[in-house]
Amino acid sequence: MAAIIASIAAFALIGTTFYALGSAARMRDKEKKQRVALEAVILEFKPRQRQQANSGRG
């Protein structure tokens, strides 16, 4: 009986460990996607700001 309870506890521990690892991986991927989107926005706006500054000077 104790062996059954111990094996159930071990499986529960392993399951929660894999769940936590998977959750952390999903969060990391989400942060990478947000960072890439932010970099795309910054790169898109930089040339426009330069063009406006150059057209204002000329």
DSSP file (Angstrom, degrees, kcal/mol; ACC not computed):
  #  RESIDUE AA STRUCTURE BP1 BP2  ACC     N-H-->O    O-->H-N    N-H-->O    O-->H-N    TCO  KAPPA ALPHA  PHI   PSI    X-CA   Y-CA   Z-CA
    1    1 A M     >        0   0    0      0, 0.0     4,-2.0     0, 0.0     5,-0.2   0.000 360.0 360.0 360.0 -42.9    0.0    0.0    0.0
    2    2 A A  H  >  +     0   0    0      1,-0.2     4,-2.4     2,-0.2     5,-0.2   0.858 360.0  54.6 -66.1 -33.6    2.8    2.4    0.9
    3    3 A A  H  > S+     0   0    0      2,-0.2     4,-2.3     1,-0.2    -1,-0.2   0.878 106.9  50.6 -67.4 -36.7    4.5    1.6   -2.4
    4    4 A I  H  > S+     0   0    0      2,-0.2     4,-2.3     1,-0.2    -2,-0.2   0.927 111.9  46.8 -65.8 -44.8    1.4    2.5   -4.4
    5    5 A I  H  X S+     0   0    0     -4,-2.0     4,-2.2     1,-0.2    -2,-0.2   0.894 112.7  50.4 -64.0 -40.2    1.1    5.8   -2.6
    6    6 A A  H  X S+     0   0    0     -4,-2.4     4,-2.2     2,-0.2    -1,-0.2   0.896 110.7  48.5 -66.1 -39.9    4.8    6.5   -3.1
    7    7 A S  H  X S+     0   0    0     -4,-2.3     4,-2.5     2,-0.2    -2,-0.2   0.890 110.9  50.6 -68.8 -37.6    4.6    5.7   -6.8
    8    8 A I  H  X S+     0   0    0     -4,-2.3     4,-2.2     2,-0.2    -2,-0.2   0.914 111.3  48.8 -63.8 -41.9    1.5    8.0   -7.2
    9    9 A A  H  X S+     0   0    0     -4,-2.2     4,-2.3     2,-0.2    -2,-0.2   0.890 110.6  51.0 -64.7 -39.1    3.4   10.8   -5.4
   10   10 A A  H  X S+     0   0    0     -4,-2.2     4,-2.5     2,-0.2    -2,-0.2   0.926 110.7  48.0 -65.1 -44.0    6.4   10.3   -7.7
   11   11 A F  H  X S+     0   0    0     -4,-2.5     4,-2.6     1,-0.2    -2,-0.2   0.889 111.4  51.1 -63.9 -37.7    4.2   10.4  -10.8
   12   12 A A  H  X S+     0   0    0     -4,-2.2     4,-2.4     2,-0.2    -1,-0.2   0.909 110.8  48.4 -64.7 -41.3    2.5   13.6   -9.5
   13   13 A L  H  X S+     0   0    0     -4,-2.3     4,-2.0     2,-0.2    -2,-0.2   0.913 113.0  47.3 -64.7 -43.4    5.9   15.2   -8.9
   14   14 A I  H  X S+     0   0    0     -4,-2.5     4,-2.4     2,-0.2     5,-0.2   0.912 112.1  51.1 -64.6 -41.9    7.1   14.2  -12.4
   15   15 A G  H  X S+     0   0    0     -4,-2.6     4,-2.2     1,-0.2    -2,-0.2   0.921 110.8  46.5 -62.7 -44.8    3.9   15.5  -13.9
   16   16 A T  H  X S+     0   0    0     -4,-2.4     4,-2.4     2,-0.2    -1,-0.2   0.855 110.3  54.9 -67.7 -32.5    4.1   18.9  -12.2
   17   17 A T  H  X S+     0   0    0     -4,-2.0     4,-2.4     2,-0.2    -2,-0.2   0.947 110.4  44.3 -64.1 -47.6    7.8   19.2  -13.1
   18   18 A F  H  X S+     0   0    0     -4,-2.4     4,-2.5     1,-0.2    -2,-0.2   0.873 112.4  53.3 -65.2 -35.7    7.0   18.7  -16.8
   19   19 A Y  H  X S+     0   0    0     -4,-2.2     4,-2.4    -5,-0.2    -1,-0.2   0.923 110.0  47.6 -63.5 -43.5    4.1   21.1  -16.6
   20   20 A A  H  X S+     0   0    0     -4,-2.4     4,-2.3     2,-0.2    -2,-0.2   0.905 112.3  49.2 -65.1 -41.5    6.3   23.8  -15.0
   21   21 A L  H  X S+     0   0    0     -4,-2.4     4,-2.1     2,-0.2    -2,-0.2   0.912 112.6  47.9 -64.0 -42.2    9.0   23.3  -17.7
   22   22 A G  H  X S+     0   0    0     -4,-2.5     4,-2.2     2,-0.2    -2,-0.2   0.896 111.2  50.5 -65.2 -40.3    6.4   23.5  -20.5
   23   23 A S  H  X S+     0   0    0     -4,-2.4     4,-2.2     1,-0.2    -2,-0.2   0.908 110.2  49.7 -64.0 -41.9    4.8   26.6  -19.0
   24   24 A A  H  X S+     0   0    0     -4,-2.3     4,-2.2     1,-0.2    -1,-0.2   0.887 110.1  51.0 -64.6 -38.5    8.2   28.3  -18.7
   25   25 A A  H  X S+     0   0    0     -4,-2.1     4,-2.3     2,-0.2    -2,-0.2   0.903 109.8  49.9 -66.0 -40.8    9.0   27.4  -22.4
   26   26 A R  H  X S+     0   0    0     -4,-2.2     4,-2.3     1,-0.2    -2,-0.2   0.910 110.9  49.2 -64.1 -41.2    5.7   28.9  -23.5
   27   27 A M  H  X S+     0   0    0     -4,-2.2     4,-2.4     2,-0.2    -2,-0.2   0.899 110.3  51.1 -65.1 -39.4    6.3   32.1  -21.6
   28   28 A R  H  X S+     0   0    0     -4,-2.2     4,-2.1     2,-0.2    -2,-0.2   0.911 110.9  48.2 -63.7 -42.4    9.8   32.3  -23.1
   29   29 A D  H  X S+     0   0    0     -4,-2.3     4,-2.2     2,-0.2    -2,-0.2   0.892 110.8  51.3 -64.7 -39.1    8.4   31.9  -26.6
   30   30 A K  H  X S+     0   0    0     -4,-2.3     4,-2.2     1,-0.2    -2,-0.2   0.911 110.0  49.1 -65.0 -41.8    5.8   34.5  -25.9
   31   31 A E  H  X S+     0   0    0     -4,-2.4     4,-2.4     1,-0.2    -1,-0.2   0.889 110.0  51.8 -64.7 -38.5    8.4   37.0  -24.7
   32   32 A K  H  X S+     0   0    0     -4,-2.1     4,-2.5     2,-0.2    -2,-0.2   0.913 109.6  49.3 -63.5 -42.2   10.5   36.4  -27.8
   33   33 A K  H  X S+     0   0    0     -4,-2.2     4,-2.2     1,-0.2    -2,-0.2   0.905 112.3  47.8 -63.9 -41.3    7.6   37.0  -30.1
   34   34 A Q  H  X S+     0   0    0     -4,-2.2     4,-2.3     2,-0.2    -1,-0.2   0.898 112.0  50.1 -66.1 -39.5    6.7   40.3  -28.2
   35   35 A R  H  X S+     0   0    0     -4,-2.4     4,-2.5     2,-0.2    -2,-0.2   0.904 110.8  48.9 -65.5 -41.7   10.4   41.3  -28.4
   36   36 A V  H  X S+     0   0    0     -4,-2.5     4,-2.1     2,-0.2    -1,-0.2   0.906 111.6  49.9 -64.5 -41.2   10.6   40.6  -32.2
   37   37 A A  H  X S+     0   0    0     -4,-2.2     4,-2.0     2,-0.2    -2,-0.2   0.901 111.1  49.1 -64.2 -40.4    7.3   42.6  -32.7
   38   38 A L  H  X S+     0   0    0     -4,-2.3     4,-2.5     2,-0.2    -2,-0.2   0.910 110.4  50.3 -66.0 -42.0    8.7   45.5  -30.7
   39   39 A E  H  X S+     0   0    0     -4,-2.5     4,-2.8     1,-0.2     5,-0.2   0.884 108.9  52.9 -63.2 -37.2   12.0   45.5  -32.7
   40   40 A A  H  X S+     0   0    0     -4,-2.1     4,-1.9     2,-0.2    -1,-0.2   0.903 109.9  48.1 -64.7 -40.1   10.0   45.5  -35.9
   41   41 A V  H  X S+     0   0    0     -4,-2.0     4,-2.0     2,-0.2    -2,-0.2   0.922 112.9  48.0 -66.1 -43.1    8.0   48.5  -34.8
   42   42 A I  H  X S+     0   0    0     -4,-2.5     4,-1.8     1,-0.2    -2,-0.2   0.930 112.9  47.7 -63.9 -44.9   11.2   50.3  -33.8
   43   43 A L  H  < S+     0   0    0     -4,-2.8    -1,-0.2     1,-0.2    -2,-0.2   0.834 111.2  52.5 -65.9 -30.7   12.9   49.5  -37.1
   44   44 A E  H  X S+     0   0    0     -4,-1.9     4,-0.7    -5,-0.2    -1,-0.2   0.876 112.6  43.6 -72.3 -36.0    9.9   50.6  -39.0
   45   45 A F  H  X S+     0   0    0     -4,-2.0     4,-2.2     1,-0.2    -2,-0.2   0.755  99.4  70.9 -83.9 -23.6    9.7   54.0  -37.2
   46   46 A K  H  X S+     0   0    0     -4,-1.8     4,-2.1     1,-0.2     5,-0.2   0.942  98.8  46.2 -61.1 -49.2   13.4   54.9  -37.4
   47   47 A P  H  > S+     0   0    0      0, 0.0     4,-2.7     0, 0.0    -1,-0.2   0.889 111.5  53.4 -62.2 -35.7   13.5   55.5  -41.1
   48   48 A R  H  X S+     0   0    0     -4,-0.7     4,-2.4     1,-0.2    -2,-0.2   0.914 108.5  48.9 -63.7 -41.7   10.4   57.6  -41.0
   49   49 A Q  H  X S+     0   0    0     -4,-2.2     4,-2.2     1,-0.2    -1,-0.2   0.897 112.4  48.7 -65.3 -38.6   11.8   59.8  -38.3
   50   50 A R  H  X S+     0   0    0     -4,-2.1     4,-2.8     2,-0.2     5,-0.2   0.906 110.8  50.5 -66.8 -40.7   15.0   60.2  -40.3
   51   51 A Q  H  X S+     0   0    0     -4,-2.7     4,-2.8     2,-0.2     5,-0.2   0.915 111.2  48.2 -64.5 -41.6   13.1   61.1  -43.5
   52   52 A Q  H  X S+     0   0    0     -4,-2.4     4,-1.7     2,-0.2    -1,-0.2   0.910 113.4  47.7 -65.2 -40.3   11.0   63.7  -41.6
   53   53 A A  H  X S+     0   0    0     -4,-2.2     4,-1.5     2,-0.2    -2,-0.2   0.911 114.5  46.0 -67.6 -40.8   14.2   65.2  -40.1
   54   54 A N  H  X S+     0   0    0     -4,-2.8     4,-2.1     1,-0.2    -2,-0.2   0.899 112.6  49.6 -69.1 -39.5   16.0   65.2  -43.5
   55   55 A S  H  < S+     0   0    0     -4,-2.8    -1,-0.2     1,-0.2    -2,-0.2   0.828 109.8  52.9 -70.5 -29.0   13.0   66.7  -45.3
   56   56 A G  H  < S+     0   0    0     -4,-1.7    -1,-0.2    -5,-0.2    -2,-0.2   0.836 112.0  44.7 -72.5 -32.3   12.7   69.4  -42.6
   57   57 A R  H  <        0   0    0     -4,-1.5    -2,-0.2     1,-0.2    -1,-0.2   0.861 360.0 360.0 -77.8 -36.0   16.3   70.4  -43.0
   58   58 A G     <        0   0    0     -4,-2.1    -1,-0.2    -5,-0.1    -2,-0.2   0.462 360.0 360.0 -84.1 360.0   16.3   70.4  -46.8
